Amino acid sequence: MSLKYLPPTDREKQRYVVFRLKTEDGSVIKLGDLVQKLWETSLEVLGQVGTSKVNPWIMKDLYDKEKRLAGIRTNKDSVEEVRMVLSMVDKIKDTKVCLSVETVSGSIKKVREVLY
């Protein structure tokens, strides 16, 4: 017996939020530190139930250290909550940071054009 999958019409619509990392001292932030801080902030601000509804996913292949850009996948109804979480992050591992949203897209292809 094979597993059944959801057809594209029944799947939840996704949005990709690309944001820029600006640091005070120009240092590079590791992906693991960024992911940990975003999850902590999301749980603080939205709580467990809110975070599960937003369903944020920091995408490893959308992280560019040199350009200081990163991407988060979320559902289409939760883009504003992701923006709010990004605006609440002010420090990662004793480094002051500012996360600003560059673009929001519905396709990964457009996001990759922005990154590369």
N, C-alpha and C positions, 0 to 999 in steps of 0.2 A: 504494500500500500504506500503510495507516494504522498508527500505533503502537498496540501493545496496552498496556493498563493493568492493574494488579493490582486484582482485586475487593477490597472492604473486608474480607472474611474472610481474605485472604492477606496483608494489610498488617500491619506491625508496630504494636502498640499504643503510643500516645503518652501521656505524662504531662506536665503543666505545673506547674513549680515557681515559685511567686511568692515573692519575697523583698523585704525592706525594706533600704534603704541608710541607715545612720546614720553621719553624719560628725562628727568631733570639733569642728570649727569651724562647722558648719551650712552649709557651702558646697554648691553643686550640682555633681554629677558629670556630665560629658558622657557620652552614650551610647557614643561611640567609645572613650573612655578605659576605660569599664567593660568593653566587649567585649574590648578588647586585654588587659586585666589578667586577665579570666576565662580567655581562651584560653591566656595564658602560664602561669597557675597550673595549669590542667588538664593542659597538656603537661608541666609540672614534676612534678606529683604522679602522674598516671596514665600518662604517656608517650604516644607516638604511637599505639600499638596500643590502649591503654586508652581514650584520647580518641575514637578512631574507633568503638570498641564502645559507648561511652556516647552518642555522637552528639548532643552538646549544641548547642542553637541558641538564641541570645539573640534574642528576638523584639522587633523595633523597635516594633510597635504595642502591645506590653505594657509599655512604659516610660513612667512618669509622673513627671516632674521634681518637680511640686508635692507629690505624696503620697510621693515617694521610694520607689516600688514598681517592680519589674521582673519579667519572667518569662522562664523558660528552658524550652524544649521538649526532652524527652529520651525514650528508650524506657522502657517500664514496669519493666524489670529494673534500671535504673541510677539510680534516684532517690537511693539512699544515696551513691553516688559523687558525684553532683551536690551533695548536702548537704556532703560532705567537702570538695569543691573550694571551695564558698562559705565554709566555715568557715576555710579557709586564707588567704583574702584579708584582709590587714590594712592595706594602704596602696595608694592609687591616686594617682599623680602627686603625691607628697609630702603627701597628705592622709590622715590615719588614718581608716579606715572599719571598720564592723562590718556584716556582711551576715547577716541573720537570716531564716530561712524563715517565711513567713506561712501558706501553705497549699500543698497539692499536690492537683491535680485531674486527672481524666481527660478533661474537656471544656473547650474554650475558652470556652464560654458561661458556665460557673461562674467561671472566672478573670476574665472581663470584669465579672461582677457584683461581685467583690471589688475590682477596680480602679476601677470607675465607679459 
